[in-house]
């Protein structure tokens, strides 16, 4: 069993290099990531915007068409998450319960966070915190967010508080941006595989579609990598959407990427932004994992670090504390945009997605404590993430299972195609159910709109005893299944060369 590095954190003590880590082994919600259980035989119904109410079950007649669509999402997307919550593993109370390796949460640093959040400077109540405030967020918080992002995103000039809006999490940010940027039935381009809950975030309020830019695992040369996004693929997806009569209003990028852990280089980011400007597309850049790059050799570049944005009025950057600070239950997210019309429109929706004044005060205190963040939290968080990642990587190598991992995020993109009798999503779902029956929850590739059946996301950011038990159960499932399919073609299973990205 591996041991996570631990230190005494009763009191505080006083970017990262190039080269991505791409490991294919020796042979090759927000919190709603229970979307991993999306039913394969259900597709989003085709409707003006999203769905045809006639396709929903008749027992939902009490609901509006929008209500039926929302219920359909819940019923079809969260079976695994609901099953897990009815049978959660507990070392003492329910040792035979389900181990959760499917939801992307950082459960490694509760000791650090509980200490910091319980300090006396976090406890303050005054009238202004209990009253209505600027819907963009209290000025003192927006000032701290601007300073925080300026420092950690390495922006060439100080970011401005008037360009900041704070909401209760990344899901609300996606929902608000989709609503204010798109008409019903319009679409965002999004590279696949992608964090599947974004479908819910943009559809449920804004009635906005996603036009997938399908990527695959094939490695075609020394300068390519699995699931690589290129401008050519963006152009192709845009043409296809237009040919189907779908108007595309924007592009969604996740950097570091979920579920791949991929990190876009400055050159790649510039190419994607120039493409978007050429077609007058908004770009939403989700950087929610930007401080969760734990490999020192991996270089990370925020879009806010670029010297000049090709189209600043259409570039909108998201960040939240849910991942980098392991606070998915606290619900804090922020938007940075130079477009004041967009900022004002999103802020008006904060009437429904705002934060309490007490939480805003705590977040400002946390973000301004640069000494604790830099000297205590980030070094220890990265060390624990790396130890857990190393353990799962070694387990996968020992099993001869191919995987992709690039030293960022909480997950490893794992290739289990050889365990599918047939290369179908039905077989992928059956394998997922075998894992769940054996009391381990994973996320399968179809939940991320992966075009190739057999890819799974393994979340490793958990305590050692749960992680070890989870991998033991994974081994039991795979050991009970003889290899019944051929290995992937060599071009898809070879280890790609390391590149500076």
C-alpha positions in Angstrom: 0.0 0.0 0.0 1.3 3.5 -0.9 1.6 6.2 1.7 0.6 9.8 1.0 3.2 12.4 2.2 2.0 14.0 5.5 3.3 16.9 7.5 2.3 18.7 10.6 0.0 21.6 9.5 -1.0 23.0 12.9 0.4 26.3 11.8 1.7 27.8 8.5 5.3 27.6 7.4 7.0 30.1 5.5 4.8 27.4 -13.3 6.2 24.8 -13.9 8.7 23.4 -16.5 8.2 22.1 -20.0 7.6 18.6 -21.3 4.3 16.9 -20.9 4.1 13.5 -19.3 2.2 11.1 -21.6 2.1 7.6 -20.3 0.5 4.8 -22.2 2.0 2.2 -19.9 4.1 -0.7 -21.1 1.6 -1.8 -23.7 -0.3 0.8 -24.3 -21.0 18.6 -10.7 -19.0 19.8 -10.6 -20.1 17.2 -8.2 -22.6 15.8 -10.8 -20.0 13.7 -12.5 -22.3 10.8 -11.8 -23.1 11.5 -15.4 -20.8 8.6 -15.8 -23.9 6.4 -15.8 -25.7 8.0 -18.7 -27.8 5.4 -20.4 -26.5 4.4 -23.8 -29.9 3.7 -25.3 -31.1 7.3 -24.6 -29.9 10.2 -26.7 -30.9 13.8 -26.3 -34.2 14.1 -28.2 -34.1 16.3 -31.3 -36.3 19.4 -30.7 -36.2 23.1 -31.4 -33.4 23.6 -29.0 -33.2 20.4 -27.1 -35.9 17.8 -26.9 -39.3 16.7 -28.2 -41.8 16.5 -25.3 -43.6 13.7 -27.0 -40.5 11.5 -26.4 -40.8 11.9 -22.6 -42.7 9.3 -20.5 -46.4 10.1 -19.9 -46.0 9.9 -16.2 -44.5 13.4 -16.1 -47.7 15.2 -17.1 -47.5 17.3 -14.0 -44.4 19.0 -15.5 -43.9 21.6 -18.2 -41.9 20.5 -21.3 -38.8 22.1 -19.8 -39.5 20.3 -16.5 -39.9 17.0 -18.3 -36.6 17.6 -20.1 -34.9 18.4 -16.8 -36.3 15.2 -15.2 -35.2 13.2 -18.3 -31.6 14.5 -17.8 -31.7 13.4 -14.1 -33.1 10.0 -14.8 -30.7 9.3 -17.7 -27.6 10.8 -16.4 -27.2 10.0 -12.7 -27.9 6.3 -12.1 -24.4 5.5 -10.9 -24.2 8.6 -8.7 -27.5 7.8 -7.0 -26.5 4.1 -6.5 -23.3 5.2 -4.9 -25.0 7.5 -2.5 -27.3 4.8 -1.4 -24.3 2.5 -0.6 -21.3 4.7 0.1 -18.2 3.0 1.4 -17.4 3.7 5.0 -14.4 2.1 6.7 -16.3 1.4 9.9 -20.0 1.6 9.1 -20.1 0.1 5.5 -16.8 -1.5 4.6 -18.5 -3.4 1.7 -20.0 -0.2 0.2 -19.1 1.4 -3.1 -15.7 3.0 -3.6 -16.0 6.1 -5.7 -13.3 6.4 -8.3 -15.7 8.2 -10.7 -16.4 11.6 -9.3 -13.6 14.2 -9.8 -13.1 15.6 -6.3 -9.9 16.2 -4.4 -10.3 14.3 -1.0 -6.6 14.5 -0.1 -6.3 17.8 1.8 -9.2 18.1 4.2 -6.8 18.4 7.1 -5.2 21.5 5.6 -8.5 23.1 4.6 -10.3 22.4 7.8 -7.4 24.1 9.7 -7.3 27.1 7.5 -11.1 27.6 7.4 -11.5 27.3 11.1 -9.0 30.1 11.9 -10.3 33.2 13.7 -9.8 35.5 10.7 -12.4 33.5 8.8 -15.1 34.2 11.4 -16.7 37.6 10.8 -20.2 38.8 10.8 -21.2 42.4 10.0 -24.3 44.0 8.6 -23.0 44.4 5.0 -22.4 40.6 4.8 -26.0 39.9 5.7 -27.5 42.3 3.2 -27.9 42.5 -0.5 -24.7 43.3 -2.3 -23.6 44.1 -5.8 -24.7 41.1 -7.8 -21.3 40.8 -9.3 -20.0 40.1 -5.8 -18.7 42.3 -3.0 -16.0 44.6 -4.3 -13.5 43.3 -1.6 -13.9 39.8 -3.0 -13.6 40.8 -6.7 -10.5 42.8 -5.9 -8.9 39.6 -4.3 -10.0 37.5 -7.2 -8.4 39.9 -9.7 -5.1 39.8 -7.7 -5.2 36.1 -7.3 -5.8 35.4 -11.0 -3.2 38.0 -11.9 -0.6 36.2 -9.9 -1.4 32.5 -10.6 -2.4 33.0 -14.2 0.8 35.1 -14.7 -1.1 37.8 -16.6 1.2 40.4 -18.3 -0.8 43.2 -16.7 -2.9 43.4 -13.5 -6.4 42.0 -14.0 -9.3 44.4 -13.1 -12.0 43.8 -10.5 -14.7 45.3 -12.7 -14.1 42.4 -15.1 -14.8 39.8 -12.3 -18.2 38.2 -11.6 -18.6 35.6 -8.8 -21.2 32.9 -8.8 -21.9 29.7 -6.8 -19.8 27.3 -8.8 -18.7 26.3 -12.3 -22.0 24.8 -13.3 -23.7 28.1 -12.7 -21.1 29.9 -14.8 -21.7 27.5 -17.8 -25.4 27.9 -17.4 -25.3 31.7 -17.2 -22.8 32.1 -20.1 -24.9 29.8 -22.3 -28.0 31.8 -21.6 -26.5 35.2 -22.3 -24.4 34.3 -25.3 -26.7 32.0 -27.3 -30.2 31.9 -28.6 -32.2 28.7 -27.9 -31.1 26.0 -30.3 -27.7 27.6 -31.1 -24.5 25.7 -30.2 -21.0 25.7 -28.7 -18.3 23.7 -30.3 -16.6 21.4 -27.7 -13.7 18.9 -28.2 -14.5 15.3 -27.1 -14.0 13.6 -24.8 -15.2 16.3 -22.5 -16.6 16.6 -19.0 -20.1 15.3 -19.7 -22.1 17.4 -17.1 -21.4 20.5 -19.4 -24.3 19.1 -21.5 -26.6 19.6 -18.6 -25.1 23.0 -17.6 -25.7 24.6 -21.1 -29.0 22.8 -22.0 -31.2 23.0 -18.9 -31.4 26.8 -18.7 -30.3 28.1 -22.0 -31.7 25.4 -24.3 -28.3 25.4 -26.0 -26.7 22.6 -27.9 -23.2 21.2 -28.0 -21.5 20.5 -31.4 -18.9 17.9 -30.8 -15.4 18.1 -32.2 -14.6 14.3 -32.2 -11.0 13.4 -31.4 -9.5 9.9 -31.4 -6.6 8.0 -29.9 -4.7 7.3 -33.1 -1.1 8.5 -33.2 -0.3 9.4 -36.8 3.3 10.7 -36.4 6.0 11.9 -34.1 4.4 15.3 -33.7 1.0 14.0 -32.8 -0.5 12.6 -29.6 -3.7 10.8 -28.7 -6.9 12.8 -28.7 -5.1 15.9 -30.1 -7.2 18.9 -30.9 -6.2 20.8 -34.1 -7.7 23.8 -35.9 -8.4 21.5 -38.9 -10.7 19.4 -36.6 -12.4 22.6 -35.3 -13.0 23.8 -38.9 -14.4 20.4 -39.9 -16.8 20.3 -36.9 -17.9 23.9 -37.6 -18.7 23.1 -41.3 -20.6 20.0 -40.2 -22.7 21.9 -37.8 -23.5 24.6 -40.4 -24.4 21.9 -42.9 -27.0 20.6 -40.4 -28.5 24.1 -40.0 -27.0 24.6 -36.5 -25.7 28.1 -35.7 -22.5 27.9 -33.7 -21.9 30.8 -31.3 -18.8 29.7 -29.4 -16.1 27.3 -28.4 -15.6 25.6 -25.0 -12.0 24.7 -24.0 -11.1 23.0 -20.7 -7.5 23.5 -19.7 -6.2 21.3 -18.1 -8.6 19.1 -19.9 -11.1 16.8 -18.2 -10.9 13.8 -18.7 -7.6 13.6 -20.6 -5.5 15.7 -18.2 -4.2 17.4 -21.4 -2.6 20.8 -21.2 -2.7 23.2 -24.2 0.5 24.9 -25.1 0.6 28.7 -25.6 0.9 28.1 -29.3 -2.1 25.8 -29.4 -4.2 28.3 -27.3 -3.3 31.1 -29.7 -4.3 28.9 -32.7 -7.7 28.1 -31.2 -8.3 31.7 -30.3 -7.4 32.9 -33.8 -9.8 30.3 -35.3 -12.5 31.6 -33.0 -11.9 35.2 -34.0 -11.9 34.3 -37.7 -15.5 32.9 -37.3 -16.6 35.5 -34.7 -17.0 32.8 -32.0 -17.0 33.4 -28.2 -14.5 31.2 -26.4 -15.2 30.0 -22.9 -12.0 28.7 -21.3 -12.5 26.6 -18.1 -9.3 26.6 -16.1 -10.8 25.0 -13.0 -7.7 22.6 -12.7 -5.0 25.2 -13.2 -3.4 24.8 -9.8 -3.7 21.0 -9.9 -0.7 20.5 -12.2 1.4 18.2 -9.9 4.2 17.2 -12.3 7.0 19.7 -12.0 8.2 19.0 -15.6 4.8 19.9 -17.0 4.3 23.5 -18.1 0.9 25.1 -17.7 -0.2 28.3 -19.5 -3.4 30.2 -18.6 -5.1 31.9 -21.5 -4.8 35.1 -19.3 -1.0 34.8 -19.5 -1.0 35.5 -23.2 0.5 38.8 -24.2 -2.4 39.7 -26.4 -5.8 37.9 -26.8 -6.9 37.8 -30.5 -10.5 38.8 -29.5 -10.7 39.9 -25.8 -14.4 40.9 -26.1 -15.3 37.3 -26.9 -12.8 35.5 -24.6 -14.3 34.5 -21.2 -12.3 32.7 -18.5 -13.7 30.5 -15.7 -12.1 29.3 -12.5 -13.5 27.9 -9.2 -12.2 26.6 -5.9 -14.0 23.2 -6.3 -11.0 21.4 -7.7 -7.8 23.3 -6.9 -8.9 23.8 -3.3 -10.9 20.6 -2.8 -14.1 22.6 -2.0 -16.7 21.2 -4.4 -19.3 21.5 -1.6 -18.6 25.2 -0.9 -19.7 26.4 -4.4 -17.6 29.3 -5.5 -16.8 30.1 -9.1 -15.6 33.2 -10.9 -15.8 34.6 -14.4 -13.2 37.0 -15.9 -14.3 38.8 -19.0 -13.4 42.2 -20.6 -16.8 42.3 -22.2 -18.9 44.5 -19.8 -22.1 43.6 -21.5 -21.4 39.9 -20.8 -20.3 40.6 -17.3 -23.5 42.6 -16.6 -25.8 40.0 -18.1 -24.2 37.2 -16.1 -24.3 39.3 -13.0 -28.0 39.8 -13.3 -28.4 36.0 -13.1 -26.5 36.0 -9.8 -29.8 36.8 -8.3 -30.3 33.0 -8.7 -26.6 31.9 -8.4 -25.1 34.3 -5.9 -23.0 33.6 -2.8 -23.8 34.5 0.7 -21.9 37.4 2.2 -20.3 35.2 4.8 -18.9 32.8 2.1 -17.7 35.8 0.1 -15.8 37.1 3.1 -14.2 33.6 3.7 -13.2 33.3 0.1 -11.5 36.7 0.1 -9.6 35.8 3.2 -8.5 32.5 1.6 -7.4 34.0 -1.7 -5.4 36.8 -0.1 -3.4 34.3 2.1 -0.6 33.9 -0.4 1.9 32.6 2.2 -0.4 29.7 3.2 -1.3 28.9 -0.4 2.3 28.9 -1.7 4.2 27.5 1.3 1.7 25.1 2.8 -1.3 24.1 0.6 0.0 23.9 -2.9 3.3 22.0 -2.2 1.5 19.5 0.0 -1.5 19.1 -2.3 0.8 18.5 -5.3 2.9 16.0 -3.3 -0.2 14.0 -2.3 -1.7 14.1 -5.8 1.6 12.9 -7.3 1.8 10.0 -4.7 -1.7 8.9 -5.4 -1.2 9.2 -9.2 2.0 7.2 -9.0 0.2 4.4 -7.1 -2.6 4.0 -9.6 -0.2 4.3 -12.6 1.9 1.5 -11.2 -1.2 -0.6 -10.6 -2.3 -0.1 -14.2 1.2 -0.9 -15.6 1.3 -4.1 -13.5 -2.0 -5.1 -15.1 -0.7 -4.3 -18.6 -3.4 -1.7 -19.1 -2.7 1.2 -21.4 -3.5 4.7 -20.2 -2.9 8.4 -20.8 -1.8 10.7 -18.1 -0.1 14.1 -18.3 0.5 15.2 -14.7 -2.6 17.4 -14.2 -6.0 17.0 -12.7 -7.3 14.1 -10.6 -7.8 11.4 -13.2 -6.2 9.0 -15.6 -7.7 8.2 -18.9 -7.6 4.4 -19.1 -7.9 2.1 -22.2 -9.9 -1.0 -21.4 -10.9 -1.7 -25.0 -9.3 -5.2 -24.9 -11.8 -6.2 -22.2 -14.8 -5.6 -24.5 -16.0 -8.7 -26.4 -17.2 -6.3 -29.2 -16.2 -2.7 -29.7 -19.6 -1.2 -28.8 -20.9 1.2 -26.2 -23.3 -1.5 -25.1 -20.3 -3.6 -24.1 -18.7 -0.6 -22.4 -21.8 -0.1 -20.3 -21.8 -3.8 -19.4 -18.2 -3.6 -18.2 -19.1 -0.4 -16.2 -21.9 -2.3 -14.6 -19.6 -5.1 -13.6 -17.4 -2.6 -11.9 -20.4 -1.1 -10.1 -21.7 -4.6 -9.1 -18.2 -5.2 -7.6 -18.6 -2.0 -5.6 -16.4 0.4 -7.5 -17.8 3.4 -9.4 -15.9 4.6 -12.5 -16.8 6.9 -15.3 -17.1 5.4 -18.8 -16.1 7.0 -22.0 -19.6 7.5 -23.5 -20.3 9.8 -20.6 -17.6 12.1 -22.0 -18.8 11.6 -25.7 -15.7 9.6 -26.5 -16.1 8.2 -30.0 -14.2 5.0 -29.1 -15.9 2.5 -26.8 -13.7 1.1 -24.0 -12.1 4.2 -22.4 -12.7 4.9 -18.7 -11.7 7.7 -16.3 -10.1 6.6 -13.0 -10.1 9.3 -10.3 -7.0 8.9 -8.0 -7.4 12.0 -5.7 -8.6 10.0 -2.7 -7.2 8.7 0.6 -4.8 5.7 0.4 -7.1 3.1 2.0 -10.0 3.8 -0.3 -7.8 4.1 -3.4 -6.1 0.7 -2.6 -9.4 -1.0 -2.0 -10.9 0.5 -5.2 -8.0 -0.8 -7.3 -8.2 -4.2 -5.7 -11.8 -4.4 -6.8 -10.9 -3.2 -10.3 -8.3 -6.0 -10.5 -11.0 -8.5 -9.4 -13.3 -7.5 -12.2 -10.6 -7.6 -14.8 -9.2 -10.9 -13.6 -12.6 -12.5 -14.0 -12.7 -11.5 -17.6 -10.3 -13.3 -20.0 -9.0 -11.3 -22.9 -11.6 -11.8 -25.6 -10.7 -9.1 -28.1 -7.6 -8.2 -30.0 -5.3 -5.6 -28.7 -5.7 -2.1 -30.3 -3.8 -1.5 -33.5 -0.2 -0.5 -32.9 -0.8 3.0 -34.1 -3.3 3.5 -31.3 -1.3 1.8 -28.5 2.2 3.0 -29.0 3.6 5.4 -26.5 3.8 8.9 -28.0 7.0 10.8 -27.8 7.4 13.4 -25.1 6.9 16.9 -26.3 7.2 20.4 -24.9 3.7 21.7 -24.8 
